[in-house]
Amino acid sequence: MTVADEMRTVMTTTAYTVTGMTCGHCAQSVTEELERLPEVSSVTVDLAGNRVTVVSGRPIEDGEVRAAVTEAGYELVGRI
């Protein structure tokens, strides 16, 4: 990929409601599972708001996100 191609790459940011997270360990578990998805560049967890924000180089299917969150032991309610 050339520098010009990289500059044209559009990042996708999607926020989700995830229930059951109560501590830093919970946030880390969800983050680790989501970061395993292809092209995910960052994951931010807001424990107080039950919110997870995923930034990726492509749109991520909700089913992929749900599977990762479930693997971490939590429930994806849906997109915000």
TISEGU-378558 format. One line per field, with one value per residue (C-alpha): residue number from 1; x, y, z; residue in one letter. Coordinates in Angstrom, 2 decimals, m for minus. Each point is the difference from the previous one (the first is absolute). Layout:
N
k	c(NUM,...) $
c1	c(X,...) $
c2	c(Y,...) $
c3	c(Z,...) $
r	c(A,...) $
//
This chain:
80
k	c(1,2,3,4,5,6,7,8,9,10,11,12,13,14,15,16,17,18,19,20,21,22,23,24,25,26,27,28,29,30,31,32,33,34,35,36,37,38,39,40,41,42,43,44,45,46,47,48,49,50,51,52,53,54,55,56,57,58,59,60,61,62,63,64,65,66,67,68,69,70,71,72,73,74,75,76,77,78,79,80) $
c1	c(0.00,1.40,m0.05,m2.71,m2.10,0.45,m1.11,m3.20,m0.81,m3.22,m0.34,m3.36,m1.05,m2.92,m1.31,m1.84,m1.81,1.54,m1.40,1.63,3.33,0.78,3.78,3.28,0.45,m3.38,1.02,3.32,m1.69,m2.38,2.80,2.24,m2.73,m1.02,3.60,0.31,m2.47,1.65,0.71,m1.10,2.41,m1.34,m2.60,m1.18,m2.13,m2.15,m0.99,m2.37,m1.87,0.06,1.49,2.66,1.34,1.79,2.15,0.84,1.27,m3.22,m3.58,m0.19,m3.09,m2.11,0.20,3.81,m0.18,m2.69,2.09,3.08,m1.95,m1.69,3.38,1.16,m3.04,m2.24,m3.12,m0.15,m3.33,0.43,1.41,m0.35) $
c2	c(0.00,3.41,3.06,1.46,m3.15,0.21,3.62,m1.00,m2.69,0.89,m1.04,m1.12,0.85,m1.87,0.13,m2.83,m0.57,m2.92,m1.14,m1.84,1.84,1.33,0.38,0.52,m3.74,m0.16,2.85,m1.68,m3.30,1.67,2.11,m3.03,m1.98,2.91,0.83,m3.52,0.89,0.82,3.71,1.15,2.80,1.08,m0.84,2.38,m1.18,2.33,m2.10,2.58,0.37,m3.70,1.19,m1.49,1.94,m1.85,1.69,m2.14,0.16,m1.56,m0.26,m2.87,m2.19,0.10,m3.80,0.17,2.52,m2.01,m3.18,1.76,1.61,m3.32,m1.76,2.55,m0.91,3.03,0.93,2.27,1.83,1.83,3.01,3.43) $
c3	c(0.00,m0.94,2.21,m2.22,0.48,3.76,0.00,m1.83,2.54,1.72,3.61,1.33,3.57,1.54,3.57,1.74,3.28,1.90,3.34,2.88,0.10,3.48,0.29,m1.81,m0.47,m1.75,m2.29,m0.77,m0.87,m2.44,m1.48,m0.58,m1.75,m2.23,m0.91,m1.44,m2.75,m3.34,m0.58,3.47,0.88,3.39,2.62,2.72,2.92,2.13,3.02,1.49,m3.28,m0.96,m3.28,m2.26,m2.98,m2.78,m2.66,m3.02,m3.55,m1.27,1.21,2.50,m0.14,3.16,0.17,0.20,2.83,1.80,m0.21,1.40,2.86,0.80,m0.01,2.60,2.13,m0.54,m1.95,m3.03,0.15,m3.31,m1.78,1.52) $
r	c(M,T,V,A,D,E,M,R,T,V,M,T,T,T,A,Y,T,V,T,G,M,T,C,G,H,C,A,Q,S,V,T,E,E,L,E,R,L,P,E,V,S,S,V,T,V,D,L,A,G,N,R,V,T,V,V,S,G,R,P,I,E,D,G,E,V,R,A,A,V,T,E,A,G,Y,E,L,V,G,R,I) $
//
